[in-house]
Amino acid sequence: MTLSIECLSLYSFIKNLIVRTVIQQIGKEGEDVAARLIRALNYEILEKNYYAPYGEIDLIALDQAEVVFIEVRTRKENKISPPEETVTFRKQQKLLKSAQHYLSVNAPLQNSPWRIDIIGIELDKKGFFKNIEHLKGAIEED
């Protein structure tokens, strides 16, 4: 039995859609775990999935008087580098610009100290949470 080009294209499209959906679900679960972690550390969550013109910030919180912008990375354990090391230079620049944008449109916070943290979440082969790393001040302005 031979499949037509149209069937193969449809199969490829559906497969890619399923893979993207699974990856998005893993990312959302990781963000939920990160939110629980920072609440347990007595941070106050201000925003989830904040969209700025430069990109998205997963979580924005207050650690006492300091505004904390948090990038959450969730990966399975077989990857070459840990999740927290997968934030590219380009993503770092987008996070910096997005954080500055957030502060500029939120007058009460404009003069507050701030930092960008990364929370890396590693899953085992079965999809269970294996390790969580919280890197405070992981991304700094030049």
N, C-alpha and C positions, 0 to 999 in steps of 0.2 A: 504494500500500500504506500503510495506516495502522497505526501502532503503538498498542497499548493503553497505558493509564496505568500498568499493572503493568510492562510492558516498559520504558517510559521510566524508571520509578522504579528498576528493576533496573539499567538502563544507567547511570543517574546514580550509583547506589551503587557499581557496579564501577569506574566512571571515578574517583570520589573515592578509592576504596580504592587504586587504582593510583597516583594522584598522591601520596597520603600515603606509600605505600611508597617511591616514588622520592625524595621529600623526606627521609624517614628514612634512606635509603641514602646520600644526599649528606651528611647530617649526620654519620652514622657514619664515612664516609670522611674528612670534615673533622676529626673527633676523632682518628682514627688519625694523620693528618698532624700535628696539633698535638702529639700524644704523642711522635712521632718528633722534632719540633722541640725540645721541652723536654728530651728525653733528650740530644739533641745539645748542649744548653746545660748539661749536667751536672746537671740536676734529677733527683731520685729520685721516681718516681711512687709514691704511696701508695695511691690509689684511682682507679678509673674509674667513671663513672656512679654516684656516691654519691647515694643517696636519703635525704633528711631529711624530717621532717614538713612542711617548708615548700617543698620542691621538690628538684630534682636539681642536682648539681654535676657538670659534665662530667669534670673532672680535678682531683685534689688531689695536690700534689707538695711536695717539700722543695727549696728553693733555699738550700743550706747549712743554716742553722738556722731559716730563715723558712718557715712553712707558706704555700703558694700555692694558692689556690682559682681555678680557671680555667674561664671560660665561653668556649665555642668557638662561633663563628658562621660559617656557610658560606653564601655566596650566589653567584648568577650575576651577571655584570658589568652587566647591563642595569638593575639596580635603582637607585632614586633615591639612596639613601645607601649608603656602604660597610658591610660586615657588622658591623664593630665598633661602629657607631653605632646599631644596631638593638636594643640592650638597653634596654628601657623602664624607667621609674622603678619600676614594680611588680616587674619581674624583678630589678632591683638590690636592692630590699628583701628579696625572697625569697632572693637569694644571700647577703646579709648575715646573715639569720636562719639560713640553712642552715650557713654557715661557723661561726657562733657555736655552733650545735648540735653540729657535728662536733667542735669543740674541747672542748665540755663533756663529751662522752662518750669522749674519748680523753685520759685523765689525763696521760700523758707529754707531751702537746702543749699542755695548757691554758694555760701561761704563755709559750708561744712567740710571737715576733712573727709577724704574718700580714698577708697582703694578698690582694686579689682582682684578677686580671688578666683581660683579654679578648684572645683570639686571633681575629682576623678573617681569614677565608680567602675569596678571591674566585676564582671560576671563570670561564673564558672561555666563549664561546657554544657551544663544542664539549664543555665539561665538564672541560677541563684546568685544572690549578691555574695561576693567573695571578699572584696576589699574596698574601702573608701578612703581616699586621701583628700585632705582639705589644705590647700596651699594658700595661705594668706598673703596678700600683696604680691601675687605671682606676676602681674603685669604692671609695669611702671612707665610713666611718661619719660621721654628722653630728656 
